[in-house]
């Protein structure tokens, strides 16, 4: 895997060199009545180098040696990979190289689920950016934010190094923190059966009922309830943390206490212990959720572009960027998106063969197709359907 130092000039903000990949699939039947485990074996194709460049409003592109674009909108193509379709993932990374450098001489082994989880986090980051742009979709903002914060970090072990998804401070705490404060000698609790907790949603403090406190603290905390039990321990026992972390803790505590406790959190869905999927946000919750979404986006993007370094070229005395891998190039593409201005939109042509997801101005509500060809195809389809309905 080569490293590229590129010129930062007007029509190409950064460049990156890589190689295509070759994949094999190993499918193992682990246990009866259990889905098989798929392991990917991959190797870099040293004799098939590829070159990427990024240009404003065009995104990350695969470029030829002469500078022409061979394939546009690589990030959009990744977003269009069907969820859970490992063959589609293999096809993408065969053409555009792997997320991280891999061996050119022997196969590397990567679990299919691990690879798809890395891709899901990229998708969730872009979807979250889209959700806070223009007309805000608070349900989608909640799902994307909760997924990125609650999902345990995933690690990929390769010969070139160990790579992981973003590790948020809240993530470690919600999975591990269990220390409740001792309220047995609290005089206020003895007098009122309540105690105050400093709160960013309801300043300066929120009154916690001691009966509720004891009920949650003494619960078994097994399985689904463990997240909320740990969260409640954080809410009542971690007053002196950063304001950003405290806002995250306060929001998730109040939302789950008042609306519904999370059971499972997936890339596109939250399930609740009460079986409902409520869509209920107070003004305080909306304000806090937007703050949290911004925090999560900045942490996700900064984590994944941290290895990119600016350089000044001694050859032509121009500014340069040094990129080490494809995941940096993908997140650097997200970095250059204009928050609240540009979003990735899904083409409304169901048979789109070009850009299923395309970059567009957030205010362009009437732009529903990636290109005139898709718009014409959709218009012809509607015309045929009208004619059939009139017969």
N, C-alpha and C positions, 0 to 999 in steps of 0.2 A: 504494500500500500504506500503510494508516494505522498509526499507532503508538498503542497503548493503554496508559494508566496506570490500573491497577485497584486496587480495594480488596482488602486481604488480610483476609477475614473468615472466620468459622468454616466455612461450607458452600461456600466457593469460595476456594481458596488463591491462584489467579491467573486473569487473564482476558487475552484477546488478540483483536484485530480484524484481519480480512483481507478478501480478495475471492476469489470463485471464479475459475477460469481457463478459457480456451478453448484447445484444442489442435488442431494439425494435424500430420500425419505426412508427412515427406519420406523416401522410400525410394530409395536410390541403389545400383545395381549397380556396385560398384567394380572388380572384376576377375573373370575367368572362374573358376569352381569355388570362389569365395569367397562367404561369406554377405553379403547386402546390408547396407549401413550405414543405420541409421534415425536421422534427425534430427528432433527434436520442435520445432515452432514453437508458442510459447505467448504468451498475452497476458492480463493481469489484466482481469477484468470489473468495471469500476468501478461499474456500476449494479447489481451483485449482491454487496453486502457480507455478510460472515458473522462470527459472534461465537463465540468459544470460552471455556469456563470449565473449571476443574479443581476437583474435589471429592474428598476422601478416600474410598477404596473404590469410587468411581464412575469415576475417571480423567478423562481429557480428553474433554469433550463439546462438541458443537455446540449452541449455545443460541439461543433466539429473543429478540427485543427485549424481551419481557415477562418474561424470565428462565426460561422453560420449556425443557426439553431436547428438541431436535429429533433429535439423533443421539448415541447414547452410545458411549463406549469407542473414541475415534478411534485411539489407539495400537494397540489390539487389531485394528482394521480394517486398519491398515497392516501388522501382522504377518501377517495372513491373505492378503495379496496373493501370488498364486502366483509363485514365483521365475522370473525370466526372461520373465514375461508382460507385455509392455510395454502392451498394451491395458488390462490390469487396473490398472497404474500410472497410466495416463492417466485412467481412470475415477475413481480415488481423488483425484488432484490436481485434477481438474475440479471435484469436489464440495467439497473442503476447502482449495483454494488451494495455491500452490506452496510449496516448502521455504523459498525466499527471495523477497524482493520483486522483482517483475518489472514491466516497463513496462505502462502502461495505454493507450498510444497506438500502439505498434508491436510486431510479433512479436519475441520473443527466441528464439535458437536454442540447444538443449541436446541433446547426443548421448544417445540412449536408454541406451546402456551406462553412461554417466556417472551418469545419474539412478538407474539400478538399483543401481549400486555405493554411492551414498549411502544408499539404502534398506537395502541388505544390511548396512551397518555399524550401522544402528539395530537391525535384527533381530539381528545378532550380539551387540550389547551386551545386549539383553534376554535372549537365549538363554544368554549367559554368566552373567548374574545368576541365571537359573533353575537352571543347572547346579551352582552352588555352594550353592544353598539345599537344606535338608533332606538327603535322601540324595544325596551328591555323586557326579556322573558325571564321572570324571576324563578319560575319552576326549573327551567334549564340552567339558570345560573346556580341554583341550589344543587342540582344533580352534578354538574361539572365540578363545582367547588368541593362538595362532599367527597366525590370520587377521588379527586387528586389529593385530598387531605387524609382520607380514611384508608385508602388502599395501601397495604404494606409495600415498602420498597422491594423491587425485584432486581436481582443481580444476575449478570451474564458473565460467565467465566470463559475467556478466550486465551489463546497463547500469547496475544499481544497485551493482555491486561485484564483487570476485573472492572466491569462497568455496571453502574446501577442507575435506577431512576432517581428522581429528586427525593431527598429525605427532608421533609418538613419537620420542624420542632414539634408541632402539634401532633403529627403522626406518631412519633415515638411515645409521646405522653399518653395519647388516647388508647394505645395498645398496652401500655405498661404501668402507668401511674395509678397507685391504689392507696395512697396514704391520706386518710381522712383526719381532719383536726379533732382534737380531744375537747368535747364540749361538756364534760362531766362537772367541771368546776366553774363553768361560765355563769356568772350571777344573772346576766340578762336572760339567759335561757331559763333559769330557775324562776325568774319573775314573770316572764311573758310567754314562755314556750316557743320563742323565736330568737333568731340572731341575725345581725346584718352582714351582708357580703358586699364589698365594693363592686360596683357594676357599671360597665360602660354603656349598656343599653338603657338602664334606668338609674342614672346617677342621682345622688352619690352612692346609694346602696340599695340592695334588695333584701327584703325580710324572708328568711328561710324558716319554715316550720320545722321544729325539732322532731316531730313525729314522722314527717316525710323524710327528714335527714336520716333518722334511725332505720326507717324502713328500707331505704336504698342501701345504706351502709351494711346492713345485716343480711341483705339478699345474697343468694349463693353466687350471683354474678356469672353463672355458667352460660356459655354460648352467646346467644343474641344479646342478653342484658349486660354483658361485660363491658362493652363500649360505653354505654350510658353510665354504668357504675363508676368507671374510671373517669369519665367526663365530670360527673358530679363531685368526685374527689378533687379533681383539678379546680372546679368552680369554687369549692368551699375551702380548699387548702393551698391554693397558689395565688395569693393576692399580689405578691411583689414580682411580677414578670413584666415583660415589655408590653406597652399598650397595644401593639398589634396582636400579640399572642392572646392577651386578655380579651380583646374584641372577638377573636375567633372562639374562645372558650365560652364567653357569655352568650354569643349568638346561638351556638349549637345547644347549649343548655336550655335556653328559653324556648327555642323552636321545638325541641323534642318534648319538653315538659308541657308546653301549651298546645302543640299540634299533634305530635306523634313520635314515638321512639323508633329510631332506625333499627331494622332487622338485618337487611343486607343492602349493600351499596354496590351497584354495578356501573359499568361505563355509561350506560344510558338510562338507568333505572334505580330508584330507591324503593325498597319495600319496608313496610312499617309493621311493628308488632301487633297493632290493632287491625291489620289487614287492609287499611285504607291507604290511599295515596293523596293526602290533602294538599290543597293549593291555597294556603292561608298565610298571608304575610302582613303584619302590622307595619305602619310607617317606620317604627323603630327597627324592625327586622329588615325591611328593605334597605334602609340606610346602612345598617351594619353589614348586610350581605354584599352590597356593592363594594364596601371597603375591603371585605375579606377576599372577594373575587380578585380585586386589584393586587392584594398581597400575594395571593396564590399564583397569579399569572407572573408577577415579577420574580418570585422565587423559582418557579418552573423554568422560565426562560433564562434567568441569570445562571442557574445551576448548569444548564445544558450548553451555554455559550462561554462558560468560565475559562475554557481552555483556548479560546481564540485570542490571539495576541496581535496588536498593531506593530508594524515594523516600517522602517524607512529604507527603501531600496538604495543601495550604493551604486547600482548600475545606471539608473535613470533619475535618481533623486525624487522619487514619488512615494506617497504613502501606500502601504501594503497591509494585507491581513494574512495571517497564517492559520489555516484550518487543518485539523487532524483527521476528521471523519465526517461521514454523511449526516449523522445526527446533529452535529454542529451546524452544518449547512442548512438543514431543515429548520432548526430553531432560529438560526440567524435570519432565515426568510421570514419567520414569524416576528422576529425582533424588528424587522424593517417595515412590517405592516403598520399602517397608521391607525392607532386605537380610536375607535368610534368613527373612523372615516372609511376604512376598507374592511370588507368582510369576504369570506368565501361562501358562495351561494351554490346550491345544487341546481343544475340545469333541469328545467321542467319537462324536457323531452325524455320520456322513459327509455328510449332506445339510443340515447346520446352515446356516440363513439369517440367524442373529442375530449372535452373538458367536463366531466360529470360535476366537478367542483371548479368554479372559476372565481377569480378575484374581481370584485366590483365595488364601486362606491356605496357606502351604507345607505345613502339617501336615494339611490337609484332603485326605487321600489318597483318600477315598471320593467326593469331589465330582468327577465326570467329565463333567458336562454343564453348559452355560452357563445353562440355564433348565429349568424343569419341562416345557415343551413339547418340548424336545429329548430329555429323559429319557423322556418318554412315547412319542415317535416311535421311539426306539431300542428300547424295550420291545415295542412293537407289531411292529416289524420282526423281532425275535428270536422272537416268538410265531408269526408267519407262517412263518418259516424252520423252526421246530420242527414245525409242522403239515405242511409240505411234505415234511420228511424222514421223517415217520411214514407217509406214503402209500405 
